[in-house]
Amino acid sequence: MLQMNVDEIDYEQVVALHHESLYRFAFSLAGNPDDAAELTQEAYARLLNQGWQLRDRTRVKSWLFTTLYRIFLGWKRRETRFPHVEIVSVESELPPMTPEIADDLDEEIAMDTAMDLEEHYRVPLVLYYLQCLTYREIAGLLNVPIGTVMSRLSRGKDLLRQRLMVRESRKAQPTNTIASGESFQTRLP
């Protein structure tokens, strides 16, 4: 077997080219920055240790995404066997609301809603729309036929659209009502 070692210069180039998209994919899977960073780091560690397995260096992005996804699946299998119990977080430790956070709220709402989708719909959506992978690359990464990718993308978009509409309609409903059902605004002169 031909061994190709990923040298330091190649590794730095790979990180520079793919880190942001790989991290976003990891975040879409894990749902939190710490696990996303750990997934990304583990994928890079495997590239250094197992980079010789990469036959076509032009496919390093696909290799990284596939590796990261398989690491995530391994975590999920372990998580079902050994569930993690969260310690109640302390609200006072949360950062204050800043203008930058407020600007990101719409994006955050969309990502939160997407995170609530079932994994088999969420992953193709993230790979297609956020990571700009082709149907063929997604099919290879997930080890499913292209038709399945297309179907999951279509159903995932429909589910996401429906859930965003429900979320928006809940937000638009009046919260201050009087016992008779009239809103405060209708009672004011």
N, C-alpha and C positions, 0 to 999 in steps of 0.2 A: 504494500500500500504506500502510495506516495505521500510523504509528510510535508506539509507546507506550514511552517511556523509563522505565526503572525508576529512580525517584528514590531519594535516600539513605534517606528514612524507610521507604519500601516495602521496600527492600533489607534494612535492619536487621530489619524485621518478618519477612521471609522467612527470614533466617538464624536468628533467634530461634525461629521455629516449626519449622523443618525440619532444622536442623544435626545434631542427634543422630541422627535416623533416616537421614539421608543419609550421615553418616559410617559408621554401622553397616553400611549397604548397601555402601559403598565398601570397608570392611574385609572383608566377606564375599567380595567379589570379589578384592581384592588380596592378602589374607592377611597383611598387615603394616601397622603403624600409619603408617609414613612414606608408603607409596604410597597408603593410604587418605586421609590428610590431603591429599596432592597431588591425588588425584582429586576430592575434595570442593572444594578450592580452585579447581581448574580449572572445575568445574561452576558455581561462583559467579561466576567471571570471565566465563564465557560468558553467564551471566544478565545481568551488567552490560553486556556488549558486544552481545549479541544478544537482549536481553529484549523488544525491539520485535516479535520474531517470535511472541511469546506472545499469541494472540488472546483467550483466555479466562483472565483473571487468577486465577480460582478453580482452575485446573488447573496452577498453578505447581509443586506438588509432583510431579505426573506429569512435567512438563516437565524438572524437575531430575533426577529418577531416570532418565528416558530419555536425557538429555544425558550424565549420568555413565556410564551403561551403554555408550553409544556411544564415549565417550572411552576407557573400559576396553577395548572391542573394538579400537579403533585401536592401543592399547598392545600388545594381544596379537598383532595382525598384525605390528607392528614387531618384537616380541620373537621371532617365528618367523623373520623375515628376518634380524634382527641379535641373536642370543642374548646374554644377559647372563651373564657368568661371575662368580660370587661369590668374594670373597677369603675365605680361611679365617678364621673369627671367633676371637677370643681368649676363651677360657672365663673367664679371670680378670676380665674386664670385665663379666660378667653380674651383675645385682643380687642381693643375698642374698635368701633366702626369708623373706617376712614373713607375719604372720597374714592380711593382706588377700589375698595371693597364694594362700595355702592355701584360703581360703574360696571363691575363684573357680575352683579346680581342676576341679570337676565341670562347671561351665559351659564351662570351657576344653576339657575332654575332648570334650564334645558339639560344640563349635565346630570343634575340630581334626578330629574325625571327619567333620563336615559339609564341611570344607574339602577332604577327600580325595574327596568325591563328584565325579562328572563335572560340568562347568560347567552343562550343560543341565538337570541335576536340582537342583543347588545353588542356582542363581539364583532359580527359582520358589519354592523352600522359604524362602529368606531373605526374598524380597519378601512372601510370604504370612504367614509366622509372625513375622518380626521387624519388618517394616515395615508390616504390617496393610493391604496393598493387596488389592483385590478381584480375582477371577479376570479380570474385564473389564479392569481397570487393568494387570494383569500381561500379559495378552494384547496390549494396546496397546503396552506398554513393550517387549516382546520381539518384537513383530510376528509373532505366531503365533495360530492359532485358540484359542478358549477351551477346546475339547476337548483340545487339546495341552497346555495349562496344567494341566488337571485330571489328565491322564494322567501328566505329568511330576511333579506333586505326589505322586500316589499311588505311583509307582515310586520316587521320591526318598525318601519316608517309609519304604518297605519296605527300601530299600538302607541307609538310615541306621540303622534298627532292627536289621537284620542285622549291620552292622558294629559297632554298639555292643555287641551281644550277644557277638560274637566277641572284642572287646576285653575285655569283662568276664570272659569264660571264661578268657582267657589270664592275666588278673590273679589269678584264683582258683586256678590250678594251683600245686601246691607247687613251690618252686624248689630246696629242699635235699633231695636224695635220696641214698641209699646205693646202691652198685653193684647190690645185689640188688633194688632197686626200692622198698624200704621207706623211708618218710619217717622223719626223726629222731623225730618225735612218737610213732610206733608202736613205736619201740625203747626209749623211755624208760619207767621203771617207773611 
